[in-house]
Amino acid sequence: MEEVRKMDAIVKKTDAGSRGARPSRAQAEEAVRTLIAWAGDDPAREGLLDTPERVVKAYEEFFSGYDEDPDAVLTRTFEDVGGYDDIVMLRDIDFSSHCEHHIIPFIGRIHIAYLPTTKVVGISKLARVADIYARRLQTQETMTAQIADSIDRALEPRGVAVMIDAVHQCMSLRGVAKRDVATITTQFVGAFKTDPVLQARFMQLVRGRD
């Protein structure tokens, strides 16, 4: 977890300190033209004239997570839990992210669970946190740990469990070109890490059986 905290700190520092140094939209569009030309096509031909602008707009959406703070999303909590202390779970959160090695999408589902102590958070906020981390250049392993660490930090629960099941198009479309190979990562914190029964319950809930 310490490594993930350091990585989050680096991202926040970079976000805060690089605003003035961020390339302009015109520079970004020119970079796309360079890549088109490098690929062997003519960026000035009719079908490609507006492509640089479209790509930059798409990147704004793909990587909007750099402009958002996942910890801030989890600041509004509710302390009236009525004595509830069992698993709170969101299953099958659809997501798409981009591999930081090739900037090619990986797509799948995220499953999040936590064991509340004195506070809970609106369930949509958990999905929002997952989306913020997904909308950055990522590795699946790092994103899994970041989501778990953010929830653990904000809610101070007895435990957190996160599982991501994804297909990486950098593996499907290039290299070994193996389609539909699932990559599964998990991160367990607190009671989920120390109690194999809780881990088993989490996995059963992921599969849709209680």
Residue pairs with C-beta under 8 A, 6 or more apart in sequence:
1 145
1 149
1 152
1 189
3 145
4 142
4 145
4 146
4 149
5 149
7 142
7 146
8 146
8 149
8 150
11 66
11 136
12 69
15 66
15 67
23 31
25 56
28 52
28 56
28 59
29 52
29 53
29 55
29 56
30 52
32 43
32 51
32 52
32 55
32 56
33 43
33 52
36 42
36 43
36 48
36 51
36 52
37 43
41 48
42 48
43 49
43 51
43 52
61 135
62 98
62 135
63 98
63 135
63 136
63 137
64 135
65 131
65 132
65 133
65 134
65 135
65 136
66 135
66 136
68 132
68 135
69 132
70 128
70 129
70 132
70 133
70 146
70 150
71 150
71 153
71 154
73 125
73 128
73 129
73 132
74 121
74 125
74 129
74 150
74 151
74 154
74 155
75 154
76 121
76 122
76 125
77 119
77 120
77 121
77 154
77 155
78 119
78 120
78 121
78 122
79 118
79 119
81 116
81 118
81 119
81 120
84 116
84 120
85 115
85 116
85 117
85 158
86 115
87 113
87 114
87 115
87 198
87 201
87 202
87 205
88 113
88 114
88 115
88 116
88 120
88 123
89 111
89 112
89 113
89 202
89 205
90 110
90 111
90 112
90 113
90 123
90 126
90 127
91 111
91 205
91 206
91 208
92 109
92 111
93 109
93 110
93 111
93 112
93 126
93 127
93 130
94 108
94 109
95 107
95 108
95 109
95 110
95 130
95 131
95 134
95 164
95 166
96 105
96 106
96 107
96 134
97 105
97 106
97 107
97 133
97 134
97 135
97 136
97 138
97 140
97 143
97 166
98 104
98 105
98 106
98 137
98 138
99 105
99 106
99 137
99 138
99 139
99 168
99 169
99 170
100 137
100 138
100 139
101 139
101 170
102 170
102 174
103 137
104 168
104 169
104 170
104 173
104 174
105 169
106 140
106 166
106 167
106 168
106 169
106 170
106 183
107 166
107 167
107 169
108 164
108 165
108 166
108 167
108 182
108 183
109 164
109 165
109 166
110 130
110 134
110 147
110 162
110 163
110 164
111 161
111 162
111 163
111 164
111 165
111 202
111 205
111 206
112 126
112 130
112 147
112 151
112 160
112 161
112 162
113 160
113 161
113 162
113 192
113 202
113 205
114 151
114 152
114 155
114 157
114 159
114 160
114 161
115 157
115 158
115 159
115 160
115 190
115 191
115 192
115 198
116 155
116 157
116 158
117 155
117 156
117 157
117 158
118 156
119 155
119 156
120 155
121 154
121 155
126 151
129 147
129 150
129 151
130 147
133 143
133 146
133 147
133 150
134 143
140 164
140 166
140 168
140 183
140 185
141 185
143 164
144 162
144 163
144 164
144 185
144 186
144 187
145 162
145 187
147 162
147 187
148 160
148 161
148 162
148 187
148 188
148 189
149 189
151 157
151 160
151 162
152 160
152 189
152 190
157 190
158 190
158 191
159 188
159 189
159 190
159 191
159 192
159 193
159 195
159 198
160 187
160 188
160 189
160 190
160 192
161 186
161 187
161 188
161 189
161 192
161 198
161 199
161 202
162 186
162 187
163 184
163 185
163 186
163 202
163 203
163 206
164 183
164 184
164 185
164 186
165 182
165 183
165 184
166 182
166 183
167 179
167 180
167 181
167 182
167 183
168 181
168 183
171 177
171 178
171 181
172 178
172 179
172 180
172 181
188 199
191 198
192 198
192 199
192 202
204 210
